[in-house]
Amino acid sequence: MAILRVALDLPLHRLFDYRSDGASPADVGRRVRVPFGRGEKLGIVVEVVGHSDWPLEQLKAAGPLLDDLPPLPQDFFALADFASSYYQAPLGEVLLSALPAGLKRLDPPDRRAGRASKAKAAGALPELTAEQRTAIDALAVDGGFSANLLFGVTGSGKTEVYLRLVDKALTLGRQVLLLVPEINLTPQLEARVRSRFPARNVVALHSELAEAARERHWRAAFAGEADIVLGTRLAVFTPMPRLGLIVVDEEHDASFKQQDGMRYSARDLAVVRARQRGVPVLLGSATPSLETWANAQAGRYALQTLKERANREASLPAVDILDTRRLILREGVADPLVVAIRERLARGEQSLVFLNRRGYAPVLACPACGWVSRCQRCAANLVLHTADRRLRCHHCGFEHRIPRACPTCGNQDIHPFGRGTQRVEEWLQKEFPEARILRVDRDSVKSRKQWEAVLERIHGGEADILIGTQMLAKGHDFPKLTLVGVLGADSALFAADWRAPERLFAQLMQVAGRAGRAELKGRVIVQTQYPDHPLFAALVAQDYPGFAAVQLKEREQAGFPPYAFQAVLRAEAPAMADAIAFLETAAALPVIGEHDAVMLYDPVPMRMARLASLERGQLLAESFSRPALQAFLPRWREAIEALKAPAKLRWHLEVDPLEF
């Protein structure tokens, strides 16, 4: 009689023992059906032992071991173990969340074989710059583990460096994992990868894929049949027996951090996985995260720099800071920007008006009584969307029809305040009736097919003026785009979030990089009421190293990451008093006194204090030693789990948080 130790997808930090006839250690890594409560669950066998701490007669018999998939490999378990330990997530949750949905079903549907996609072979390879050759030569694909940062200005040819290194790895018979932050970056890069390697099996893994396709691609990677896996953050866990290289594009992007469920950083796990497998990992960005930049400056990551654009006819765009304090704005747009757009229209070039706020206006308000369109479920305002005549919360999804009059006083003269992409689009259509205007945001582009159609229109020259959010800010190459105008950047300058300057600078540098990527000269106009702010001086000089040096010095003085290490305990409940009381109890647990190197701050409401009808509080734990914090967290979590919390209260721990 063997005992199966099984991991289940439950919010419990424990494994479950089941009796099994005929199981052996070779079955570790297999999926198994097991009875649980009054039903059944699908679990993963993590150990086969001969003895259990529970009496044998109390153990339930396991169901059948599923044999449609070979056992999951040891390196998959090693990465899951690390993620479970570091991020304080149950092992079962880590293991099961890393599998495609079809492999987690008790009764998976029959799958039909998919059609292999074909790609046209690319033409002659582009000529490399001296900087690109140096970067490629510096990274030894067959030299074991190394962590590398490729810091290159926008348009410097980072993707070409990736592809040359991918070719090196493929020549050695290895597989390559290429991670991108968002789905909308996938189609363009996937097409380029397929055309470069038409004879290779390239698969994509992201949430836009149909369930059957995602499972099929995952199986191909697991079996070693896929040569290149291109995916978003969850793809970091994909088993690949011949893995030889990991590339993380736009490594600074916050989308690599999972914000619900198992909260992890795919970028950081990519480095861990590369170390475990003894392969190189390459992080690429024009605006690296300050944590990555600090690692490179300290010599923990090898740094390769691309200072010039790959196209010899292209140059970095000129950046102009437009002081709007003495200018009249029409729907947020200053006349010098209007003139610049008109000049591009006359020359047949494209312009981009960047405003990272979708909808028509951020709020609808009554000037008579002060009523504003607040969300009933969140500590946020409902955003006005005129296209479908709705007020919509961008946090919880709650929506309501636009009222004909003020709900409080009956005043019919209610007004939108502020502006979003829809409102600016409406004004641009009136100002430039002859122009073809295309708005690109989450409201107008909701699927991969829509995104591909939008890209085709832009590349085909079917749009003269683009108005868009951060969807257009990174990873795209539009040869006819020569002007970028930035609206509404000031709101992030004085945000309570200490990461806001880093995010704003990265966003502005990325969107500025869309201009002038071919032979045509580019120009960037940033409207601001604070033209003397140091961030804009660094932007004009396009001096990321200088900006990063100032930011890192400030963080070191303040004791912020990367010079300190943080975890946050969050609690949410129908009443804020319950959430704060729970956090206060957690802050007074005896185990805290045994860890002098860890400091706990007072419980406070989160910045978004109410979300989806739940009040949210948080408690920050901080240490100047990562090992000290990691030694503290499991003991603290175990003590918190023993607390008796209100029935409707939910809590979780997040390590290395990005948002507060």
N, C-alpha and C positions, 0 to 999 in steps of 0.2 A: 504493500500500500504506500503510495507516494503522496506527499502533501504539496499542492500547488499554492505558491504565494502569488496573489493576483493583485494588480493595480487596477482600480476602477476610477472612472471620471467622477469623483465626488470631492466636495470641499473638506476632505478629511485627510490629515497627515498620517495615514496608516495604510497597511496592506492587509488583505483578507486571505485567510487560509481555507482551502477546500480539499476534500479527499479526491483522489483520482486513481483508478486502476490502470496500470500500464504506462503512466507518464514517466519520462526520463529527463535528465538534465538537457538533453538535446531539444526539448520542447520550450526552453526558455526563449522568450521573444515571440511565441505564438499567441494569437488571439483565442479566447476561450469564452464560451457561454457559461454563465454561472447563475445560480439562483440568488436573488437578493430581495429581501422582504417578501412581498407577495408576487413579485414578478421575476424577470430575468434582466441581466445586464451583460454587456460585452466588456471583457477585461483583457489585460495583457499579462501573461505569465512572466514574472521577473525572477522567480527562483523555484527550484524543485528540491524539497528537503525531505528528510525522513522522520522529522519530529516537529510537533507544533506545541506552542505554549498552552493551547486549548485542548481539553480532553477530546480524544478522537471521536467519541460518540456525539459530541456537540457540533462537529464539523459537517457541513452539508457536502454532498457529492457534486463535483464540478460537472458541467455539461460537456459536450463534445469540443475537442480542440479543432479549430478551423484550419484546414490544410490547403486553402486556395492561395496561400502566400507563404513563402519560406519564413523562418523565424527572423525577427528584426535583429539587426547586427549589434555587436557589442559597442561599436562607436556611437550608435544611435542612443543606447542606454547611457553611455558616458556623458554625452551632451545633455541628455534629459536629467541625469543625476545632478550635474552642475547647475542647470537652470532651476531645478527644484530646490537645491540647497541655497543658492545665492539669492534667488528671488522669493524665497519662502513660499513656494507654491507646492501643493500636493503632487507627488510623483505621478499619480494616475492622471491628474489633470494635464500635466505636461505631456505625458506619453500619448494620451488619447487625442489631445487637441492638435498634435503634430500630424495626425493621420487624416487622409481625405475622408469626407463625410460617408462615402460609400463603404469604407472599410470599418466604420463604427456602427453599422447597422446590424441588428440581430439577423435580419433576413434580407441581405443585399439583393437588389434586382439583377436580372441577367444583363450583361453588358455586351453590346455589339462592338466589333473592332472598328476603330476610327480610321478615317482616311488620312493618309500621310500628306501633309501640306508640302507643296512644291514652291521653290523660290528660284528666280532667275539668278544665274551666277553673276557676280559683280564683274565689272571691267578691270582695267589695270589698277593695281594698288596705288594709292596716293603716295607721293614722294614724302618721306619723313623729314622733319626739321632736325637740326643737330640736337636740340633739347629732347625731342621724342626718342631719337636713337640712344641718347645717354640714359634716359629713363628705362627703356626696354632692356638695354644691356645690363643695367644695374640689378634687375630682378632675375635671379636664377630660379627658374621654375622647378628644376630638379635638385635644388640645394637644401631641402628641408624647410622647417618653419622659419618664416620671417614676416614681420609686420611692416607694411610700407604705406606711406602717404604720398599720393600723387596730387600735388597742389599746382593747379594750372588755371590761368585766367580763362574766362569764358571764350570759347572758340579756339582754344589752344590745341585741340586734338586729343583730349584725354581718351575719348572713345576709341580712336585709332590705336592708342597705346594698349588699351584693353584687348582689342582684337588681335594685335600682334602677339601679345602674351598668351591669349587663348590658343592661337595657332601653335605656339611653342608647346603648350601643354597637350594639345591634341596629338601632335606629332609624337609625343612620348607615350601615347596610349592612355592618357589621363582624361578624366571628366572635369568639367568646369562649372562652378556655381556662380552665376552673375545676378546679384541682387540690385533691385531698383526700389526707390521709396514708394512710388505710386503707380497705379494701374495706367494712368494716362501717359506715362512715359514708356510703357511697354510696347505698344504697337510699332512705333517708329524704330526703337532699338531692336525689336524682334525682327523686323523686316531687314534691317541692316545686317544683323547677325546671320540670318538665313541666307541672304544673298552672298555674304562673304564665305560661308561654309555650306554650299548647296548639297554636298555629298554627306553631310553630317546630320545626325538626328538631334534636332533642336526642339525642346519642349518648354512650354510656359506653365507657370503655376501662380495663379492669382485668383481673387474672389469673383472676377467677372466670368470665369470659365464655367461651363455647365458641369454638374457634378460628375457625370460619366467621363468627360474629357479630363477633368482634374485627376480623377483616380487613374485613368489610363496613362497620363503623363507621369504621375508619381510612380506607378509601377515600372514604367520604362526606366526612370532614374534609378529605382531600387534594384532592378535587374542588371544595371550596367549597360542597358541598351541605348539610353540617351547620352549623347556626348556633351551637350550643353544644356543646363537648366537655367532658365531665365525666370526669375520670380520676385515677388514682394516678400515682406518680412517673414511670413510663416515658412517660406521655402528654405530658410536657414537650417531647418531640422531634417530636410529630405535626405534619406539614406542614399549614398552614392559610393559604391564599392571601389571605384577607380578615381576618387576625388584627387585632383592634383593642383587646383588653383581656385581661390575664392576672390571675387571682385565685388566691392560694395560701391556702387555709383551714387553720387550726391550724398556722401556718408553723413553730412551734417543734418540731413532732413529729419524733422521730428516724427515723420511717418514711420520711421524704423522702430519707434517705441510703441509697443502695444499698450493701450490705455484702459482696457477692461479685461476681465477674465484673468488669465495668466499674464501679468504685466512684466514684460521683458524688453530688452533692447536687442534687436536683430543684428545691429552693427557690432555690439560688444560680443554677442554670442558667435558671430562670424570669426572674430579674433580668437576666441576660446576654441572653437571647432578647428581652426587652422593649426593651433598649437597642439591640440590633442591628436590630430591626424598627421602632423609633421609636414604641412604644406604651406606655401606662402599665401598671404592675404594682402590684397591691395585695396586701400581706401582712397577714393577719388573725390575731389571737390574743388571748386573755385573759392569757396568760403568754408573751410573746414570748421567743425565744431571746436570750441575752445579746449575741450578735453583732449581731442585728437591732436590739435596743434601743440598743446603743452607736452604731450607724449613725444611728439616729433622734436620739439626743442630740447627735451631732456635726453634725447637719443634712444628712447625706448622704441620708436618707430623710425625706420629709414625714410628720409625726406627726399623726394625728387620734385623739381620745380619746372613748370613750363610758363615762361614769362611772356612769350609772344604768341600771337594767333597763328594757327597752322597755315591758313591761306596767306600767302605772301603779299597778296594785293589788299588784304584786310588789315585794319588797325583797330585798336580799342576806341570806343566812341568817346567823343567829348562830352563831359558832364557839366551842365550849367545848373546852378542853384538860383531859383527864381524867388525873390523876396516878395511875398504877396501882401505885405502889410500896407504897401502904398499903391496897390493895384485893385482895380474893380474886377470881381470875379462874376462870371455868368455861369450859374449852375456848377460852381466850383472850378471853372476853367478860366485861366487868365488869358488876356489878349495875345501876349507873346507866344503862347502855346498854340492858339488858334492860327496865328500867322504861320508858324512853323508847319502845322498840319496842311494849311493851304498850299504852301510851297511844295510839299511832298506830293500832293494831289496833282499839281501842275506838272511834276516830273514823272508821274506814273509810279511813284514809290509808295510803300506802305507805312502806316503809322500805328502805334499801339498806345492807347490811353489806359493806364494801369490804375485800377482802384480796387483794393482788396476788400470790397464790401458788396455782396450781391443783394438783389432786391431793388425796389424803387427808392425807399427811404428807410433809415434805421428805426424810425418811430413815427406814429401818427398821434397828434396831440390837439388839445382844445385850448386856444388862447384865452378863453373866457374864464374857465374854472381850473385849468391846470391839469385836466385829465390826460393821461398818456396811455398808449396801448401796451400795457404790461401783460406778460404771460401769466396765466392763472396757476401754472405749475412750476414756474422757475423764477429766479431772481434776475430776470432779463426782460427786455422789451420785445414785443411782437414786431417783426419787420414787415413793412408794407410791400406787397407784391401786386402791382396793378395788372399784370398780364392775365392772371386768373382771379383778380379782385379778392385777394385773401390777405389776412394778417397771419404771419407764420413765425413760429419760434424756431430759430436755427439750432437750438440746443436739444429740445425734447420732441420737436415735430408737431406740437399742438398748433392748430390753426383755427381761424374764425373768419367769417365773412366781414368785409369792411362795413362798419356801421354808417348809416345815412346821416346820423347826427350824434352828438356827444352822448354817451350812455349816462353821464352824470347830470348834465344840466340841460340837455336837449339842443344845444347850440349846433346849427347846421354848418357853421363855418369852421370845420376842423381841417387842420393842415398837416401835410407831411413835413418833417424836419430832418435836415441832413439829406444825404444823397447816396444812392447805391448805383450799381452798374446800369440798371434799367432806366433810371432817371437821366443819367449822363447820356445813355444811348438815345433816348428820346430827344434830348437837346441837340446832340450832334446831328441827328437826322434833319432837324430844322435848320441848323447852321450850315450843313453841307448836303443839300438835297440831291446834288449830283453824285455823291459818293456812295459806294457800296459799303455798308457798315455791318460788321459782324460782331455780335456779343458772345463771349465765351466764358461761361461760369457754370456752377453746378445746377442752375435752373435750366439752362439751354442745352447742356451736354450731360446726359444722364447715363449713357451706356457707351460701351466700347465702339459700337458701330457708328453712333453719333459722333464720337470723338474722331474716328478715322475719316468720316465725311468732312468734318470741320478742317482737319489738317489738309485734306485734299483740296478743299476750296482755297485755303490760304496759300498753299504751294502753287496752285494753278493760277494765282493772281486774280481770283474772283472776289477779293475783299480789298478795299482801299484803306479803311480805318478799322482797327480791331479795338474793342473795349473788353477788358477782361480782368480776372482776378489772378491769384497765384497759379492757377492752372496753366497760364501762359508764361510763367516767370522762369522756368528752368527746363533744360534738356531739349529745347527745340531750336531748329535752324531754319530761319525764314530769310532767304537771300535778298528779297526785295524790301525787307523791313529796315528802315533807316532812322526812324524817330520813335523814341519812347517818352511819353509824358506821364509823370507820376503824380497822382492826386491823393490827398488825405494821408500822407505819411506821418504827420506830426503827432497823431494820437498815440503812437507807440513810444515817443521820445520820453514821456514822463509816466509810463505805466508802472504799477506797483511791482510787477514781475521783474526781478533783477536780470533775467535772461532777455528782456525785451530789446535792449540795444543790439545784442548779438543777432537776434532773429531779424530785426529791421535792417541791419546792415547787410546780412546775407540776402534778404529778399530784394533789397534795392540793387545790390551788385548783380544778382542773378537776372533780374528783369532788365537792368541796363545792358547786360550781355547779349540781349536779343538783337540789339541794334548794330548795324554795320558789320555783319559777319561775312560778307562777300566783298566784292570790289567797291561797292558803294559806301561812302563815308557815313558813319552813324553819329547821332546826337541824342543826348538824354537831357530832358528838362524836368527837374524836381521842384515842385511848388512847395514852399514852406514859409511859415511865419518866424522861423528860428534859423536864419541863414548862417549865423555864426556858431551854431552848435558843432562841436568837434567831430561828430559823426559825419556831417556833411563835408567837412574838410577832407576826411579820409576817403570819402566816396569820390570827391572830385579828383583826388590824386590816385584813386583806385588802389589804395595802399592797404591791403588786408593785413600784412604783417605788422604795420604800424598800429592799426586799429586793434589787432589782437593783443599786442604788447601792452597797450594802455588798459584794455579790459582785464587781462590777466593780472596786472599789477593791482587794479582796484579789487578784484576778487580775492587776491592773496591778503590784502590789507583787511578786507571785510570777513575773511574766513569762509568764503563760499567755494563750492566745487570749481575747479578740480583740486583745491587745496583742503577740502573737507569732504566727508562722505556722509550721505544722508539717507534716511528712510522715513516714510511718513505713514502713520496709522490714521486711517480715515474711518469715520462712522457716519451712517446716514439713518435717519429715523423720521417718522411723521412730525416729531417735535424736536426743535433744536436743543431743548433742555435735556432730553434723553441722550442725544448724541454727545453733548459736552460732558454730562455726568459719567457716561461710559468711558470717555477718554480720560477724565480725571481719575477714575478708578484704575485705569490701565497705567497712568502716570505714577500711581502710588504703590504699585506692586513691589513686594520685598526684593525681587530679583534685580531691580534697578540699582539698588545700593551695592550690589556685588560687582558692578561694572563702572569703575570710576572714570574710565576714558570715554564714556558715552554721556552726552548731555541731552536732556529732554526739555523742550520748551513748553510753555503753557498751551493747553488746548484752545483753539480759536475756530470760528466759522471759516469755511473756505471762501475764496473770492466769489465763486458762484455758490452762494450759501444755500440756495434752494434749486433743485433740479428734479424734474419729473415728480413733483409733489413730495419730495423728501428733503428734509433739512440736513445739511452736511457740515460736519466739523472735522478738524484734523489736529494731529499731534506730531510734531517734528522731533525725530531723534537724529543726533549728529555726533560725529567723532572725527578727529584728525587722523585716525588710524582705520583703514579699511578692515584689517584683521580683527581689531577690537569691536567694530560694529558688527561684523559677521559672527563673531563669537556671542555677542549679546542677543541678536535678533531671534535665533531659534528658541532660546530660553524664554525670552519675553513673549514670543508668540504662543508657546505652550502654556504660559501662565495666563495669557489673555483668553485662550480657548477654554480654560477652566472657569472663567467668569460666567455668571448667570446674567445674560443680557435680556433686555425687553424683547418680546416675541417678534416685533416688527423692525428691530434694529439689525442692520447689516454692517459688517466691518471688513476691512482688508488692509494688508500691509503692502506698501509699494517701495521698492528699493531703487535708488538713483532716480527720484521723481523729476520730471521735467515741468510739471504744472502744479500749482498750488491753489 
